[in-house]
């Protein structure tokens, strides 16, 4: 079982940037697809971005396309989410997750992910 720990969240003004990190331990994530999701109180967890095992394929929610970039550094066993031009509606708890089954894909479905981190809070002020 892989353990995932997110970091890099915080408070930022609208228009600012943050880079989230997801550090894995216990197993290498080099053969896993990875995803980022976010959740606000009272709402379902929503897809943000995903990257396949090689990094050659990525997918983004329409709401973040062109502003967020997902990447991976398998040497560091870490996945990143670079978030630029942040908006107040990006405020949420952000989670990373590992998909150990469909490693070549970029699933947008939270049910396809098997291991989850504890989340990191991102707050964007207007």
C-alpha positions as CSV (number, residue, x, y, z in Angstrom):
1,X,0.0,0.0,0.0
2,X,1.3,3.4,-0.9
3,X,1.1,6.3,1.5
4,X,0.5,9.8,0.1
5,X,1.1,13.1,1.9
6,X,0.1,16.4,0.3
7,X,1.8,19.7,1.2
8,X,2.0,23.2,-0.2
9,X,-1.5,24.5,0.5
10,X,-2.1,27.8,2.2
11,X,-3.8,31.2,1.9
12,X,-3.2,33.2,-1.3
13,X,-4.7,36.2,-2.9
14,X,-6.7,35.9,-6.2
15,X,-4.4,35.8,-9.1
16,X,-1.6,34.2,-7.1
17,X,0.1,30.8,-7.4
18,X,0.7,27.8,-5.3
19,X,2.5,24.5,-6.0
20,X,1.1,21.4,-4.3
21,X,3.3,18.4,-3.7
22,X,2.2,14.8,-3.1
23,X,5.0,12.7,-1.6
24,X,4.6,9.0,-1.8
25,X,6.1,6.4,0.5
26,X,5.9,2.6,0.9
27,X,6.0,1.9,-2.8
28,X,7.2,3.5,-5.9
29,X,4.5,5.4,-7.9
30,X,6.4,5.1,-11.2
31,X,3.9,2.5,-12.4
32,X,0.8,4.3,-11.1
33,X,-1.4,6.9,-12.7
34,X,-2.0,9.8,-10.3
35,X,-4.8,12.2,-9.8
36,X,-5.7,15.4,-8.0
37,X,-9.1,16.1,-6.6
38,X,-10.7,18.8,-4.5
39,X,-13.6,19.1,-2.1
40,X,-15.5,21.8,-0.4
41,X,-17.9,21.4,2.5
42,X,-21.2,19.9,1.4
43,X,-20.0,19.0,-2.0
44,X,-18.8,15.9,-3.6
45,X,-15.1,15.4,-4.3
46,X,-14.4,16.7,-7.8
47,X,-11.7,15.9,-10.4
48,X,-9.0,18.5,-10.9
49,X,-6.1,16.8,-12.9
50,X,-4.5,13.5,-13.6
51,X,-1.3,12.2,-15.1
52,X,-0.6,8.7,-16.4
53,X,2.4,6.5,-15.3
54,X,4.8,7.9,-17.9
55,X,3.7,11.5,-17.7
56,X,2.9,11.4,-21.4
57,X,-0.8,11.9,-20.9
58,X,-2.6,14.4,-18.7
59,X,-6.2,15.5,-18.2
60,X,-7.7,18.5,-16.6
61,X,-11.1,19.7,-15.5
62,X,-12.4,22.5,-17.7
63,X,-12.5,24.8,-14.7
64,X,-8.7,24.6,-14.3
65,X,-7.5,24.0,-17.8
66,X,-4.8,26.6,-18.8
67,X,-4.2,27.6,-15.2
68,X,-3.1,24.3,-13.5
69,X,-0.4,21.9,-14.5
70,X,0.1,18.4,-13.2
71,X,3.6,16.8,-13.3
72,X,5.6,14.0,-11.7
73,X,9.1,13.3,-10.6
74,X,9.4,9.6,-10.1
75,X,13.0,9.9,-8.9
76,X,11.5,11.8,-5.9
77,X,8.4,9.7,-5.8
78,X,6.4,12.9,-6.0
79,X,3.6,14.4,-8.0
80,X,3.0,18.1,-8.3
81,X,0.1,20.4,-9.1
82,X,1.2,23.9,-10.1
83,X,-1.7,26.3,-9.7
84,X,-1.6,29.7,-11.3
85,X,-4.1,32.5,-11.7
86,X,-6.0,31.2,-8.7
87,X,-9.6,32.2,-8.1
88,X,-11.7,32.3,-5.0
89,X,-13.7,29.3,-6.4
90,X,-10.5,27.2,-6.3
91,X,-10.8,27.3,-2.5
92,X,-11.0,23.6,-1.3
93,X,-9.2,20.8,0.3
94,X,-7.0,19.2,-2.4
95,X,-6.3,15.5,-2.4
96,X,-3.9,13.4,-4.4
97,X,-4.6,9.8,-5.2
98,X,-3.0,6.8,-6.9
99,X,-4.6,4.6,-9.5
100,X,-2.8,1.3,-9.4
101,X,-5.1,-0.4,-12.0
102,X,-5.4,1.9,-15.0
103,X,-1.8,3.1,-14.9
104,X,-1.8,4.1,-18.6
105,X,-5.0,6.2,-18.3
106,X,-6.0,9.6,-16.9
107,X,-9.2,8.7,-15.2
108,X,-11.5,11.5,-13.9
109,X,-13.4,9.1,-11.6
110,X,-12.5,9.2,-7.9
111,X,-13.7,5.6,-7.6
112,X,-10.9,4.5,-9.9
113,X,-8.3,5.6,-7.4
114,X,-7.1,3.3,-4.7
115,X,-5.0,5.3,-2.3
116,X,-5.6,8.8,-1.0
117,X,-3.7,11.4,0.9
118,X,-5.1,13.3,3.8
119,X,-5.5,16.5,1.9
120,X,-4.2,20.1,2.0
121,X,-6.3,23.2,2.4
122,X,-6.1,25.9,-0.3
123,X,-7.8,29.2,0.4
124,X,-7.9,31.9,-2.2
125,X,-9.0,35.3,-1.0
126,X,-10.7,37.9,-3.3
